Amino acid sequence: MQRSTLVYLTTLSALLAACGGGKPDAAPAASAPAGAAQSDLTPFQLENGIGPITSPVELPAAVDHEKAEEGKKTFEGKCMACHKMTERYVGPALGGVVGRRTPAYVMNMILNPEEMYTKHPVARQLLAEHMTQMPNLGLTQEEARDVVEYLRTQSSATAGS
């Protein structure tokens, strides 16, 4: 019985360490903590993050339901272990995140969390608040875009505390 408890606690600790945690992320993408050095980042990077997405991601007015369905599958398989839409779980609540961040920022955070946490002032602030960083889940750009499309369908979800 003690061994199974130890395995459970070790697994739980690993999940918590891997996925991040904290309060809903409501700061605008371009805002930075006081005193944060921003001189190394371009205005585009401050607004849209650092990573493989180097130009704005234009979203059509209407949700692409096929992409959103694929994004939902990816979210449920890779993200839901740490994120809920309306409440803090291991990671911050993601309902409405596409209203708080640009699509490119969300995609760069998914695709390049290591560099985002190292260099981007908002991501560094989130890491300081949540004390755990999101792992790189190895998603493709297309999968990350599908997740953004799914998150658009959740944009009216209110982030809880």
C-alpha positions as CSV (number, residue, x, y, z in Angstrom):
1,M,0.0,0.0,0.0
2,Q,2.8,2.4,0.8
3,R,4.4,1.8,-2.6
4,S,1.2,2.7,-4.5
5,T,0.8,5.9,-2.4
6,L,4.4,6.9,-3.2
7,V,3.9,6.2,-6.9
8,Y,0.7,8.3,-6.9
9,L,2.4,11.2,-5.1
10,T,5.4,11.1,-7.4
11,T,3.1,11.0,-10.5
12,L,1.0,13.9,-9.1
13,S,4.2,15.9,-8.4
14,A,5.5,15.3,-11.9
15,L,2.2,16.5,-13.4
16,L,2.1,19.6,-11.3
17,A,5.7,20.4,-12.1
18,A,5.2,19.8,-15.9
19,C,2.0,21.7,-16.6
20,G,2.1,24.9,-14.6
21,G,-0.5,26.4,-12.3
22,G,-1.9,29.6,-11.2
23,K,-4.6,32.2,-11.5
24,P,-6.3,33.2,-14.8
25,D,-4.0,35.1,-17.1
26,A,-5.6,38.5,-17.6
27,A,-2.8,40.8,-18.3
28,P,-2.6,42.2,-21.9
29,A,0.1,40.6,-24.1
30,A,2.2,43.8,-24.4
31,S,2.3,44.6,-20.7
32,A,5.3,43.7,-18.8
33,P,6.2,43.6,-15.1
34,A,7.7,46.7,-13.8
35,G,11.4,46.9,-14.5
36,A,11.4,44.1,-17.1
37,A,14.0,44.5,-19.8
38,Q,12.2,44.8,-23.1
39,S,15.0,46.1,-25.3
40,D,15.8,42.7,-26.8
41,L,12.4,42.1,-28.1
42,T,10.7,43.7,-31.1
43,P,7.3,45.2,-30.8
44,F,5.9,42.2,-32.7
45,Q,7.5,39.8,-30.2
46,L,6.1,41.7,-27.2
47,E,2.6,41.4,-28.6
48,N,2.8,38.0,-30.3
49,G,5.5,36.1,-28.4
50,I,8.7,34.5,-29.4
51,G,8.8,31.4,-31.5
52,P,8.0,30.0,-34.9
53,I,5.0,32.2,-35.5
54,T,6.7,35.4,-36.8
55,S,3.8,37.1,-38.5
56,P,0.2,37.9,-37.3
57,V,-2.3,35.0,-37.4
58,E,-5.4,36.3,-39.2
59,L,-8.5,34.7,-37.9
60,P,-11.6,34.6,-40.1
61,A,-14.7,36.2,-38.6
62,A,-16.5,32.8,-38.4
63,V,-15.1,29.9,-36.5
64,D,-13.8,27.1,-38.7
65,H,-15.7,24.2,-37.0
66,E,-13.6,21.5,-38.6
67,K,-10.4,23.0,-37.2
68,A,-12.1,23.7,-33.9
69,E,-13.1,20.0,-33.6
70,E,-9.5,18.9,-34.3
71,G,-8.3,21.5,-31.8
72,K,-10.7,20.1,-29.2
73,K,-9.3,16.6,-29.7
74,T,-5.8,17.9,-29.3
75,F,-6.8,20.0,-26.2
76,E,-8.5,17.0,-24.6
77,G,-5.5,14.7,-25.3
78,K,-2.7,17.1,-24.4
79,C,-3.9,20.2,-22.6
80,M,-6.8,19.2,-20.4
81,A,-4.6,17.4,-17.9
82,C,-3.5,20.9,-16.7
83,H,-6.0,23.4,-18.1
84,K,-9.8,24.0,-17.6
85,M,-11.7,26.7,-19.2
86,T,-13.3,28.5,-16.3
87,E,-11.1,27.6,-13.3
88,R,-7.6,27.3,-12.3
89,Y,-6.5,23.7,-12.3
90,V,-2.8,22.9,-12.6
91,G,-2.5,25.7,-15.2
92,P,-4.4,28.9,-15.6
93,A,-8.0,28.9,-16.9
94,L,-8.0,29.3,-20.7
95,G,-11.6,30.4,-21.3
96,G,-11.4,33.8,-23.1
97,V,-7.6,33.6,-23.6
98,V,-8.0,34.5,-27.3
99,G,-9.5,37.7,-26.1
100,R,-6.6,38.5,-23.8
101,R,-3.8,37.3,-26.1
102,T,-3.2,37.4,-29.9
103,P,-3.5,34.1,-31.7
104,A,0.2,34.2,-32.5
105,Y,1.0,34.7,-28.8
106,V,-1.1,31.6,-27.9
107,M,0.6,29.6,-30.6
108,N,4.1,30.7,-29.7
109,M,3.4,29.8,-26.0
110,I,2.2,26.3,-27.1
111,L,5.1,25.8,-29.5
112,N,7.9,27.5,-27.7
113,P,7.3,27.6,-24.0
114,E,10.9,27.3,-23.0
115,E,12.1,30.5,-24.8
116,M,8.9,32.3,-23.9
117,Y,9.5,31.7,-20.2
118,T,13.2,32.7,-20.6
119,K,12.7,35.9,-22.7
120,H,9.2,37.2,-22.8
121,P,8.2,39.5,-19.9
122,V,4.6,38.4,-19.7
123,A,5.5,34.7,-19.8
124,R,8.2,35.3,-17.1
125,Q,5.5,37.1,-15.0
126,L,3.2,34.1,-15.4
127,L,6.0,31.8,-14.4
128,A,6.6,33.9,-11.3
129,E,2.9,33.8,-10.4
130,H,2.3,30.1,-11.2
131,M,5.7,28.7,-10.2
132,T,5.6,26.0,-12.8
133,Q,6.2,26.2,-16.5
134,M,4.2,24.6,-19.2
135,P,6.1,21.8,-21.0
136,N,6.7,21.7,-24.7
137,L,4.2,19.1,-25.8
138,G,5.6,18.8,-29.3
139,L,2.6,20.0,-31.2
140,T,2.9,21.1,-34.8
141,Q,2.0,24.6,-36.0
142,E,-1.2,23.2,-37.5
143,E,-2.1,21.5,-34.2
144,A,-1.5,24.7,-32.3
145,R,-3.6,26.6,-34.8
146,D,-6.4,24.1,-34.3
147,V,-6.2,24.5,-30.6
148,V,-6.5,28.3,-31.1
149,E,-9.6,27.7,-33.2
150,Y,-11.0,25.5,-30.4
151,L,-10.2,28.1,-27.8
152,R,-12.1,30.7,-29.9
153,T,-15.2,28.5,-29.3
154,Q,-14.5,28.9,-25.6
155,S,-13.9,32.7,-25.7
156,S,-17.1,33.5,-23.8
157,A,-16.1,31.2,-20.9
158,T,-15.4,33.3,-17.9
159,A,-12.1,32.7,-16.3
160,G,-12.6,31.9,-12.6
161,S,-10.3,32.4,-9.8
